[in-house]
Amino acid sequence: MFFEYPHLLYLEFILIPLIALYVYRELRNRTPYLTVSDITPYRTGRWSSGIKAACRHIPFILRCIAVAAIIVAIARPRSSESFDRVDTEGIDIVLTLDVSTSMLARDFNPDRIGAAKDIAIEFIASRPSDRIGIAVFAGESFTQSPLTTDRATLINLMKEIETGLIDDGTAIGNGLATAVARLKDSDAKSKVVILLTDGVNNCGEVSPLMAAEIAKTYGVRVYTIGVGALGEAPYPVMTPWGVQLQNMKVEIDENLLKQIAEGTGGKYFRATDNTKLMEIYSEINEMEKTLTSVDSFPVYSELFMRYALIALAALLLEILFRFFIIRRLP
């Protein structure tokens, strides 16, 4: 057992002056007495020196126990004696999403970026044992979340992704390089990047093929997903009459995405609607399910409740003794 706030245990020293004051008062008034007309009923009971006399100290003892237990409870005692064993697949995955403005096209429901986020969230929820990170890119790239097993945080960060956060453009190489940087020091048996884009690389300091070579060097497998309907897709455009949908040509550099995937041992997919995108994530989910080890980690148990209950029981017993068993006459 250990304490989250061990310095609070010093409050236990408060009991020392309380006990000293109580003993001082007892010594000053050592023999309790009661003036009555006849002491015959008290001769056999020996109130001043018998068990009943000792019982008058019980309420104070119970109060000290309650104070001590409360202090221990607020110091937050915890136990790590129990261990939970889980199966882990030894896989680290970075989801890399294109957040350029072209992802607002409406050939998906509600749009490309909305569909990509919703299906990625389902993918995250389906892999409770893996470490997953999130990287985003447009004209530049950044890490939305480092590798973590905290599913709630990942899902919340995924929901916060939107277009317009960074300069517009499609820097596929920068996005892939950022994802690889999150994985290069990983000791996982399998390292994977799932890169989703709907355009053609048109900016960035790192070329996509150079980023793919770096990924291959570090043993990172890249699955690429080209998102967009065949031919044209409705895209929201601001006009003097408000936002209207206009059909725009869909341009995806499929040859480049295939080279990145094949060069790193991954696979290229083309998603033309929500259903197809969901099937792609499901397929990747099945391909990356090789059990490699069994891991164990301590499960911390909070123990403050037992001390809080001890304090409550002591206070209730004190009330019981003080008002019902050894009542004092005014």
KAWO-V905517 format. One record per run of one state. SS is the DSSP state (2 for helix, 1 for strand, 0 for the rest). FROM is the first residue (numbers start at 1). LEN is the number of residues. If there is no record, write none. Layout:
BEGIN
{{SS/FROM/LEN} {SS/FROM/LEN}}
END
This chain:
BEGIN
{{0/1/1} {1/2/2} {0/4/2} {2/6/23} {0/29/11} {2/40/4} {0/44/7} {2/51/5} {0/56/2} {2/58/17} {0/75/2} {1/77/12} {0/89/2} {1/91/8} {0/99/2} {2/101/4} {0/105/7} {2/112/14} {0/126/5} {1/131/7} {0/138/3} {1/141/8} {0/149/2} {2/151/9} {0/160/12} {2/172/12} {0/184/6} {1/190/8} {0/198/10} {2/208/10} {0/218/2} {1/220/8} {0/228/4} {1/232/8} {0/240/2} {1/242/8} {0/250/4} {2/254/10} {0/264/4} {1/268/4} {0/272/2} {2/274/14} {0/288/5} {1/293/10} {0/303/1} {2/304/22} {0/326/5}}
END
